[in-house]
């Protein structure tokens, strides 16, 4: 079940924004699928989504790519048989921003169709 975070706008940061620290992002992280997402070194989100086969993993990758284009917020994506890896952070501030968590929640929602 995707969180309400997925319904929030994916607002871009400004160059005046600072990257979030744990006290700021912990509430957003709690709304993501904890079996999938981790924060690495207080810098970026990392996910590993599992699938029944390569076709589903490929289709999910395509849907995430369309989401990234729509929001102009592009994660690093790796695709292998039965697994899609995602690394995401806001490059403009070299760290985490609320938009990263909104995107992650939307990816969790997309993944529900494959579970």
C-alpha positions, 0 to 999 in steps of 0.5 A: 500500500503506497503512502499518501506521500505519493500524492504530494507534488514533486517540487524541485529544490532551489540552489538555496536548499540544503540536503536533508539530515536524518531528523528531517527525512526520517518521517518520509523514509517511514512512509516508503516500503522498508523492504525496498528502500534504505538511505545510504550515508545520509546522501541518497536513497537506494532501492532493490525491487524484486520481480517474478521475471525479466519482463516485469522488471523491464516493464517496471523500469520503463514505467519508472523512466516515464515517471522520471521524465514527467517529473524531470527527476531522474534516478540511476536505474539498474535492471537485471533478471527479476530485480531493479535497483534504484539510486536517487538523490537531488544532484543540485544539492548533492543530497536528499530532498523531499522530492526524492521521497515523493518519487520513491513513494510513487515507485512503490505505488507502481510496484504494487501492480507487480506484487 
